[in-house]
Amino acid sequence: MALINKIRERSGVAVVVIAIALILFIVGGDLFGGNGKSGLFSSNDNKIGEIAGTSIDYQAFQAKLDVARANYEQQAGRALQEQEIQQLRSQVWEQMIFDITYKAEFEKLGLKVTPDELREMVQGTKNLSPIIKQQFTDPQTGQYDRNRHIEFINAAAANQLPAQQKLAWDQIKEQAIQQRLLEKYNALLSASSFVTTAEAKREYDATATKADARYLYVPYTSIIDTTIKVTDSQLSDYLSKHKEEFKGYDSRSFDYVVYQVMPTKEDSAALYEDIKSFAKGLAAAKDAKAYAALNSDSRVPYERSINELTPTLKAALATAIQGAVIGPFKEDNTYSIYKYEGTAVDSLYTARASHILIRADKTAPDSVKAVARAKAQDILNQLKQGADFATLARANSQDGSAQQGGDLGTFKNNGTMVKPFESAVFAMGGAGLVPNVVETDFGFHVIKVTEGKSNTKYKIATISRELQASESTRNAIYQKAETLRASCSSKEEFEAAVKKDGKLVILKADKIFPEASTFNTIQNAREVVLWAFNDDTKVGKVSDRVFEVGDNFIIAAVTAKTEKDSPKADDFKDAITAKVRNEIKAEQILKKLGNPSGSLEQVAQKYGAGALVEAASDINLATGMLTSPGIDPVAVGKIFSLQAGKRSKPFVGENGVFVVETTKLTKAPEIADYTQYKNQVMQRTGGYGVSYMANQAIRDNANIKDNRAKFF
């Protein structure tokens, strides 16, 4: 789409250049450096990423994507949506990471899938791969079809599969093999993980050792943020000293304006004239059903039961004669006209009802059922005396329909409702309260039939036309957007032009990531994100085109960017500012406290506003929680580092400055068996944790560079 737009926007020499580029793309092959090889005109422009030193070019990635897409579309029986294609790109990328990095690890460890194991995975019953099983599972019913599976296996063995299907099948088997290898790898890692007695004892001590303490606490919040000035140099200094805490990331921020495409009065008038013309045609048509199908934006059934009619149409039909054209009626942005052509008899009845359910399922004791029945009967008695059904339903019904006043909508006598409920509703001659409480497997129901049963079907030819902006309206709005865009060559000019317009508002998209396809309320805006991440798009640049996103025309100007490989303090400004500000506050508090003496209360009084004296009792090192500071590991650790009766000097915690006194320290009693604590450590840091860390280490060592955002 982006290439097509380029061709449309440029003419003359530009078209020739693009045509030549397309020819080179088609016939270039290895001669021009395809597939990551060196060639006559080889460059990094086609490089989509790098994994463990292996360059991934666009053509290689696209080839794998095409195979995966063909497989998915064949399985789904339809073309994939854009969002699904994006997900598939991510899956293909992960697959390439797996192929390049994990396989090497598996080979080092001697992990493999034997032929017998593969046979069982692909066609067996005891250890069938979930990936293989999924291919022969009906997506509608969720049922695995063993017979279809065996038929397919036989066809594959006899080499009777079409080439494309065979290729897809080979890919699926490869995925199953890789999943099994990964399972073996993770199992091996989990089995190699164990917890020592020393680790278990440390876990036990951290839980069972208790302490009581008193502390003076001066929170950072006691000093107003606006009184602390943080400079850019301080932010940069902090980042340089704490680089390990702040990992760089790729993002773009941009300002943008939206020209919303809306139908005009002229569009509305034109549609009304069309509707009048269609009404004449519908009235005169010998085959109204065919005429309506030919001219309607959306199709609805010709024969409809009463529950399928809108309230407006239902009311109009009450006085309509056969052959009459009714309407137009407006719903949202859709205008509809109808030709009423009589009625037919349905084989099923339709009714509408509300209920109040008092739950008591069929396995409940008789005593519970008796209480539920009595409550339902009491509600029914109140209704018979004139109480409002919807009010009692909201107050008493133990069912999701309670918020709708018990309304269940319309339904047919086709088993949609449980049998006793359905029988009670359709036994009624018309609308009204069912005279008795009805028991089902769910409990006891009080029922009100709000629309009596009917098996009448209405023959109605319908033409619906949606009010949309005309092509001329879209062109006029686009021209306004293009005029503004063409007048701006920088962010500053863009802001000035928008301000001058008066009707436009600048919106901000902050820190949008490379893979994003949405920002704020704008959906399916991948083209805007691709432009923002293009190498030629510098900070301050205004978009080189007007983006058409659904019913919106968008102009954008990049305001900031972050780069994964070169993080700056400004990329983490809020977080670092808070850290630096707290450091400055801590210095001020420590200076004011000085070298305190006397009781904690005396120290607090001397310090003044903001200082708190509190006590904590029976806390442990593992989950220690202080009253006002909350979770502050530094302060809790200091408490346990002191001997009972000792006081610390002022020190900086996570949430403020402290002086702590440990008043009592109760060591954990000796125990003989630490199994419970070994299990606790294993659950927290064992099996899964080891697998996660190993997988993360593989990825880190692969030094993955992902440039997909510049291509898709």
Buried (B, 14 or more C-beta within 10 A) or exposed (E): EEEEBBEEEEEEEEEEEBEEEEEEBEEBBEEBBBBBEEBEEBEEEBBBBBBBEBBBBBBBBBEBBEBBBBBBBEEEEEEBEEEBBBEBBEBBBEBBBBBBBBEEBBEEEEBEBEEEBBEBBBBBEEEBBEBBBEBBBEEEEEEBBEEEBEEBBEBBEEEEBEEEBBBBBEBBBEBBBBBBBBEBBBEBBBEEBEBEEEBBBBBBBBBBBBBBBBBBBBBBEBBEEEEBEBEEEBBBBBBEEEEEEBEBBBBBBBBBBBBEBEBBEEBEEBBBEBBEEBBEBBBEBEEBBEBBBEBBEEEBEBBBBBBBBEEBBBEBBEEBEEEBBBBBBEEEEBBBBBBBBEBEEBEEBBBBBBBBBBEBEEEBEEEBBEBBBEBBBEBBEBBEEEEEBBEBBBEBBEBEBBEBBBBBEBBBBEEEBEEBBBEBBBEBEEBEBBEEBBBBEBBBBBBBBBBBBBBEBBBBBBBBBEBBBBEEBBEEBBEBBBEBBEEBEEBEBBBEBBEEEEEBEEBEBEBBBBBBBBBEEBEEBBBBBBBBBBEEBEEBBBBEBBBBBEBBBBBBBBBBBBEBEEBBBEBBEEEBBBBBBBBBBBEBBBEBBEEBEEBBEEBBEBBEEBBBBBEBEEBBBBEBEBEEBEEBEEBBEBBBEBEEEEBBEBBBBEBBBBBBBBBEBEEBEEEEEBEEBBBBBBEEBBBBBBBEEBBEEBBEEBEBBBBBBBBB
